[in-house]
Amino acid sequence: QNASAQVPSALLEEEVTRDAVQYLERNSYTSAQLEAYDKYWDVVRTERTFYDDALEKGLIEGMAKGKTEGITEGIAKGKADGKAEVVIAGKAGGLSLEQIQIATGFSKEKIEEILRLNSASV
């Protein structure tokens, strides 16, 4: 059972106490758990970067078309491209399919398709 489940919720409202509990929880992980935890957050940060970059690129492409549907299409394409990059980076980083599914929201089949297409283009 984690430490935060044993601490009264009123104490967790205090930032210092909450930080201390999180520190204790983090330091109670095994090396393998810490590595998986770090990989997960690396993927989340990477996804956010890809998402932001792809969104900006999609907006630029959409604005270049000068139409509302162009912007919508560009945003959708940007999101999809960003998530595809997360799949590729996550797999290269050693994440499991389940971890990549959590990070992207893609189905196992979609992830496998992206990885197949990526390996074919390399």
C-alpha positions in Angstrom: 0.0 0.0 0.0 1.4 3.4 -0.9 2.2 6.0 1.7 -0.4 8.6 0.5 -3.2 6.1 1.2 -2.1 6.1 4.9 -1.8 9.9 5.2 -4.9 11.9 6.1 -6.2 13.8 3.1 -6.0 17.1 5.1 -2.3 16.7 5.4 -1.9 16.0 1.7 -3.4 19.4 1.0 -0.2 21.0 2.4 2.4 21.2 -0.3 5.4 20.3 1.9 3.7 17.2 3.4 2.5 16.1 -0.1 6.0 16.5 -1.5 7.5 14.6 1.5 5.0 11.7 1.0 5.7 11.6 -2.8 9.5 11.6 -2.0 9.0 8.6 0.3 6.9 6.8 -2.2 9.4 7.4 -5.0 12.3 6.2 -2.8 10.4 3.0 -1.9 10.4 1.8 -5.5 12.7 -0.9 -6.7 15.3 0.0 -9.4 13.2 -1.7 -12.0 10.1 0.2 -10.9 12.0 3.5 -10.9 13.3 2.8 -14.4 9.8 2.1 -15.7 8.5 5.2 -13.9 11.2 7.4 -15.5 10.6 5.9 -18.9 6.9 6.5 -18.6 7.4 10.2 -17.8 10.0 10.5 -20.5 7.4 9.3 -23.0 4.8 11.6 -21.6 7.2 14.6 -21.9 8.2 13.5 -25.4 4.6 13.1 -26.4 3.8 16.6 -25.1 6.8 18.0 -27.1 5.7 16.1 -30.3 2.1 17.1 -29.8 3.0 20.7 -29.3 5.3 20.7 -32.4 2.9 18.8 -34.5 0.0 21.1 -33.4 2.0 24.1 -34.4 2.9 22.6 -37.7 -0.7 21.6 -38.3 -2.0 25.1 -37.4 0.6 26.6 -39.9 -0.5 24.2 -42.6 -4.2 24.8 -41.9 -3.7 28.6 -41.9 -1.9 28.4 -45.2 -5.0 26.8 -46.7 -6.9 29.7 -45.2 -10.0 27.6 -44.5 -11.6 26.4 -41.3 -11.6 22.9 -42.5 -7.9 23.2 -43.3 -7.1 24.2 -39.8 -9.2 21.3 -38.4 -7.5 18.9 -40.8 -4.1 20.3 -39.9 -4.7 19.9 -36.2 -5.9 16.3 -36.6 -2.9 15.5 -38.8 -0.5 17.1 -36.3 -2.0 15.2 -33.4 -1.8 11.9 -35.3 1.8 12.6 -36.4 2.8 13.5 -32.9 1.3 10.4 -31.4 3.0 8.2 -34.1 6.3 9.8 -33.1 5.6 8.8 -29.4 4.9 5.2 -30.5 8.3 5.1 -32.3 10.2 6.8 -29.5 8.5 4.8 -26.8 9.3 1.5 -28.5 12.9 2.6 -29.1 13.1 3.6 -25.4 12.1 0.1 -24.3 8.5 0.7 -23.3 5.9 -2.1 -23.5 2.9 -2.0 -25.8 0.7 -1.4 -22.8 2.8 1.6 -21.7 2.6 3.0 -25.2 -1.1 2.4 -25.3 -1.5 4.4 -22.1 0.7 7.3 -23.4 -1.0 7.6 -26.8 -4.5 6.1 -26.4 -3.9 4.0 -29.5 -5.0 0.4 -29.8 -2.5 -2.4 -29.9 -3.3 -2.9 -33.6 -2.7 0.8 -34.4 0.7 0.8 -32.5 1.8 -2.4 -34.4 0.7 -0.8 -37.7 2.8 2.4 -37.0 5.8 0.3 -36.0 5.4 -1.8 -39.1 5.2 1.3 -41.4 8.2 2.8 -39.6 10.4 -0.3 -40.0 9.4 -0.5 -43.7 10.5 3.1 -44.2 13.8 2.8 -42.5 
